[in-house]
Every structure is written in structure tokens, then in C-alpha cells.
Amino acid sequence: MGLHHGQVLRILRDEGPNSRAILARRSKLSATTLTHVTAQLLADGSVVEEEPGASGGLGRPALAIRLLPDAHHVAGVHIGAGLVQLTVTNLLGSPKAAASFEYGLPNTSPEALTTRIADEIERLKAVSGVEDLLGVGVGVPGPVDAGQRSILASINTGWRNLPLAGMLERRTGLSVVLEHNVSAMAVAEARFGLGRNVAAVLFVYLRSGLGAGLVVDGMPFRPGGHGAVELGHIQISQDGPLCSCGNHGCLESYVNERVLMRSLGSEGSAPADLLMQLERTASWKPTLARLTDSLAIAISLLTPDLIVFGGHLGDAPDSLFSHLREHLPPRVMPHMREILRLERTSFGSQSGPIGGAAVALDHFFYSGARL
């Protein structure tokens, strides 16, 4: 029955209130099964019955079933290289409270980091007034295992085969699920942002590295059962600089915070307007060219309908988007030229933690697992 609950909940999430008759048709459940499912959801408090809007038809219209967004909540966590962001959201991914903190690499141990994350989750619960959480979704800097329990390899942090979900569960007492962090951002856009009803959404994110995540027909693309879309490690020059992955000439070896800050003659933390500052330097044109080259390859391989940009790319000047909209279409297949959209993320600087929350909602609520 859990799968049936999940079917109905996803329809209500994506389409809004619906009558039982429409829910039965959309879910392909029998009227009897649909009645049992909605009864349990009503008893759980996840949905409510209400009078539908004005109708021009004859007779009294059927009652509608509506999702109650604040019936349950989850925590979302984004772990980057040196930065953790957290949020508590409702069932539609709307934040109730948010926090962030920096940590040092390589001096901060995973044990210390998970302890701090657990403490921050407790603090966010108190701030938001949320007493119970369904679980925690964590976006991590690297691919995860098929069970979404361990980080397989994180180049920027040095973690390998780290059972982070179990570690965090022991400290929070909550169920935890992991996802590659930029893949989680793509999930958030597909569920609650610009990517709703879009067949293929590619999210491209620039901070300490350059990452990407893809959602196809509503499902995160995880090649090999655990892989990530390694846009930053497309090799664009065989004799280029050494990349953190050990190869030479990867896109990320040219386009990352450290390298771009060096182009500005600066060190330390990168400002939010990093690319706006870079636009005024001689490094801007080669940066645009390298990014365009790699995106053209990614589009030909992955055929996304929508590319969403986050991190520094989400804060980039309009000239970056103008350049890409002009120069990418001629370099991709003709059928892609008319449908491809390029947009900034819906969630601004919160795309990471809302991504973690979206993964938690998929896993612990919209799957129907809790019922």
C-alpha cells in the first residue's frame, strides 16, 4: 500500500487538489483502493477534504482532496568543500528556517562535522517551531552508493567510502538519505522550481568546483547506480593544468573559485559577485569559451530541455546568459535549438539545502514509505 500512497501524494503535490474520481483515474487505482488510501492519508493528517472551487456544472461537485503542506517537515543539508548549509522545509520545499557554517579542510573530521550538523538541526527545529522531522536529506560533494548511505569518493574533501548516513543517524536519531549535492539541486528544481513538468533538467553549479546534476523524467540520473554527471571533468586540453582529479586540462582546472580568484589577483573567500568582477578582466572571454565548449558537449550527450545555473553561475552577469543563448544553439543538434532553456536557479543561495530537503521528501514522504 505504500506505493499507492506515494502515487496519490505525488499527484497532489504536482497538480493540486483533486476529487477522488480524478485521483483514481490519474493513479490507475480502483475506486475501492483509492478510498482506502485517502482514508489513511486523512487519518494521518497529510491531506484534507475541502469544497472545490466554483463550478458551472449541475449538482453538487465532489469534495476535493488537498495536500496539507505543513503537516510534516524534513531537514535538508548541503555539504560543500568548507561550507555546510541547512534548512527545515515543509512538504512543498518551503523553508521554515535556515542556517550555515564554515568548516576547515582537511582539519575537520567527519565525526566533528556530523556532530555540528546534528546540533544545527536541533537548533533549527527550535527556531522554526517544528517538533518532529520525517528525516534528513544530505547533498554531499561526490557520488554516493546505490543505497544512498555512503560517500564513495569526494575529491575536494578527501573522503572515501564514508558511511555518512549512519554517522548522522546516530547523532540525530533521524533517518538520513544521501545524494550527490548538485543532483539534489536538480531534484529540487524538478519538484518545486523551474523544472516542474520538464522532461530533462540539468543543474550546473560553480563554487569550489564545477558540478552538475541531471533529472530525467522525474528521476535523478545516477549512471552505474551511483555516478554523477562530471561536467567539470570534461577534458578540454590534454596539456592543461593539473586537475584535482589527477587528470590534466579538465574544465574544472580552469573554472573554479581558486583559479578565478587568482585571475582577479585575490586570495581567500570568493565574493558572491565573483563572475561580475571577472567580467571586467581579460580572463572573462576564455572562461566563457571554455564553459560554452563543455556545455555544448554535455547538451549533445544528455539532451536536457532546461539547464539551470546555481552558485556563482546563478549570480553571473546577464552577459554570460546572453553569450550562452547566442553561441550554444548553433553547436547542438537542430532539434535541441528551439527547446533548450537556460535559467538561473529558482532558489538562489539556498539551492543546496532545499535540494537536500527535496531528496528527503522523495525518500521519506512521496514514496509512501511512512504509511
Disulfide bonds with the S-S distance in Angstrom:
none
